[in-house]
């Protein structure tokens, strides 16, 4: 099988690495000639909206998938006219608009923070009684960008313009216990397999650490998260791996975001689960049965942000599994991750990661 | 780091796949333009004794290693004058001559079957009283080629010529309980880590199935095997992964062969151990600390010989981890392997492998 991937970053790189043992080769399309998936697959260098590039990707692939959700709608449509596309473009459409996403959750009976569409400063002025809240652009926000926390009415003034005057959504600021996420896969036949719910720690809007499974995970909470993922995947006739980011509030889970792709909070599955999220995504989009998502070992995943510690230092830490992406270090850029199995040595890794990130140019 | 590999087959392919997450890139030298490691690294197409090809490999590498032991001595020397070479060329020299290998074992006090050098038909006639025995060419034998089992004196007639009249070795045919092997790694600092002893099943001289660990493995037997590997590696100042193939006779282990490289009987370690033999070989030759060889799950590895079953059939088997090499099927050719964790489902895989192999053209 030949899988095309729109985007040639670390997610495409790890998909390609998971594909090789299955005899699945990847062609990735990326605007950057040094895209980090290049060395492990075929790289087509072209903008994501370049008709010729898209057509070459389609011609080189039996099925095309995505490593990011903000794919231009016209590109997804063009691909879908020429080649199988999984997950379905509808999933991209929903996930790239926070209002569609939240509306889908609401329609499916999936609990969320209260939200309302904001189309103008006047809409925002009307909502002054609903603070504290987070104002977000509906589209193209990620890693904490395109967001404003509004705690007092005075802060709403000019906030609509501060976010560029584009369509926005105002979401209630919920005092949550922790951030968690569920990663699940659905096969072309409709079988679903879910990984354990994990606990995520962000800073500056960027994921830093994931504990898998989430500590003190009750079966009821796992069931609830699996139900959310299943409802979304069945509604979208989804094929592939999907992540749902959630806030835990007591025994409740409020859905925050969808990621219609493999997800940073699932990287631990390379070592910690019988089958990784990357292999299961490849299996799903290629029409193969899913592999078991059974937990093999509790893990902590530490992202390497902005800089890479000395490889010898990382390799010397017991049970540390190093994943470097081959990307040039830049402040705030994800350049690798380390998964520590067994729960003992991750703090040492986190310290190394911090100092390397702080030393970034 | 940049690692050069002489040979671009499945071992180089799996080394390259293990290297990418560590930020280690591989350049492989192989005479075949379709060498199966090509898609996961840089491929230099040249004969193994081509000076220009060797020099290009050396120039592209911080360290050069090998996926097979029958490297021409002049090639190893040429590389070693230009770039670091690990394991040391001496290990290749020993391993590519069965007499040197057995002599080394004897010098180190490692038990073997009785053996004697055969340089002529007259030598063989002298040894007629030592049958049953196996006559082997000293060099370039593998997968059961270049061997004759001699049970009666009459069979020795013309046997020297039948094996090409090259230098040979006659080894006592020992009635053994089972074939086992140990894979171990030694770092540049001299640290050693060993995988559990495994049980191997051959047919027609080709490895078919490995059970890891070997069933009913007593700690004393593991200790003995680890001692053998350690003695060999320390004597050779070895850096990298090494395998010793052994016959078990009661509580004794008779050393049969060295493989100064990653080994087919260690493929299970990709899933079954904390760190795979491929990653540990890369760590060792790059001067990094070794990773833990701790067992994660008992495994059975089934080789795919001559043909590949339908991927969907393999993927449907619980706990089956598929590794295809991207090689064209040919009778007797290793084209992939499947590692089954947990010991339950391997027979189903073995049946699929048998029927695909039998269907080979």
Interface residues (C-beta under 8 A of the other chain):
Chain A: X1 X13 X17 X20 X21 X22 X23 X25 X39 X40 X274 X283 X287 X288 X289 X291 X292 X296 X297 X308 X311 X312 X315 X316 X318 X319 X321 X322 X323 X324 X326 X336 X341
Chain B: X1 X13 X17 X20 X21 X22 X23 X25 X39 X40 X274 X283 X287 X288 X289 X291 X292 X296 X297 X308 X311 X312 X315 X316 X318 X319 X321 X322 X323 X324 X326 X336 X341
